[in-house]
Amino acid sequence: MALTDTVTQQPERNTPMVDLHCHFLPGIDDGPASLEDAVALARTAVENGIGRVVVTPHIHCGRYENDLDSIRPVFEMFSREIEIRGIPIRLDFAAEVRMGPEIIEMIESGRLPFLGMQDGYRMLLLEFPHSHIPLGSEKMVNWLLLRKIRPVIAHPERNKDVMRSLSKIVPFIEMGCLLQVTAGSVAGNFGPFCQDICVKLLESGWVWALASDAHNLAYRPPELEAGRVAAEKVVGNAASWAMVHDNPASILESYSV
């Protein structure tokens, strides 16, 4: 008998998943344009086993001029609509914040929403440009960490610098950043090369969370399970569930925007 035949497999979990990064709010960034499209995303998330989401519209100076005060009323309107329609999903909000010097003033003036809290650090969903990691990013991350703000780096596997060389993300991991990988990337939806980057990140033990980064139903739907299953093949059942439930849930319980 092979050794693997004697191992008791951990049973599947039925716990609703937590999505830390998605674009559900209508008319505020490149997510859904209408309220109906936004509601459809929430319904689909529930159908796909997601029980809690943090909606994270872009804050990207010069493109999406959002901040805490502009996001909050749209979130409250959307939350009321979800409640009225009886969709069983728990909503929170933060933002996907583009790396840039502008965020210094936004933090100092209290205009950025955060994902959650862990070990005394506020957790910031931080996005690099897709094309590269900007010069000075390590200094910016150090500035954040000194102020008890821990970056959760969004979809590093789709950053061109990281795709060219995995070593580009290592300094940020060593500084204490966490990595949020897109579930669709792990499942192969962004192509085999991107999927291979995900496997290497998973094998290195660097992936803290999987999230959908959902924008629409056609091309970027709110799905986590296919990515979790693909991750399970690399890191095992328990670790894959930690990425879609335990880890994201851990930063939400003691924090409110």
C-alpha positions, 0 to 999 in steps of 0.5 A: 500500500502506498503511503498516500493511501494511508493518509486520512484526507481532511474533509471539505469545509462548508464555511462561507468564504471571505473575499477581501478584494472585489469591485461591487460598488456601482459607478465608482470605478471600473466595476459595475456601472449600474446598481442592478449589475452590482446586485448581480455580482453580490448574488453571484458571490453568494451562489459561489459560496462567498458569505462576506466581502470587502468591497474595495473600489480603486483609489488611484489619483488622477484616475479614480479620485475616491477617498473615505468620504466619497466611498462611504455613501455609495457603500451605505446605499448599496448595503441598504439595497442588498438588505432590502433584496434579502441577499445573504451576504455580509458587506464591509468596505475598504479600497484598493490603493495605488502606490504613489506619493499622494497616499501620504497626505491621504493617510495623514488626513484620515482619508484612506479606508483600511481592510482591517487590523492585525497585531496592532497594524492597520491593513492597507490593500496596496496595488502596484502598477501592472507594468512595474514596481515603482522606484521608491516603493520600498521607502514608501512601504517602510514609511507605512510600516513605521506608522503601523500600517501593513501593506497587503499587496494586491495581485503581485502575480500580475505585475510585469516586474514580478512576472519577469523575476520573482525576486522583485517581490521578495524585499516586500515580503521580508519587510513584512508585507502580505500577498493577496493573489487573485483566485482566478490567476491560480485557476489559470484564468490569466494564462499559464505563465501567470498561473505558474507564478502563482504556483511558485508563490504558493510553494514559497509559502508567501500567499496570505489570501486569495481574493476574486478581484471581481469587476463583472460577471462576464470576465471577472466574476466573484469566484474563489472556489476554483482558485482554492481548489487549484491552491489546495493541490499545491499547499493542501486543504487546510492552507487553501481554506486559510487563504479564503477564510481564516486569514481574511476573517482574522483581520475583520472581526476587531476592526471597523472603518 
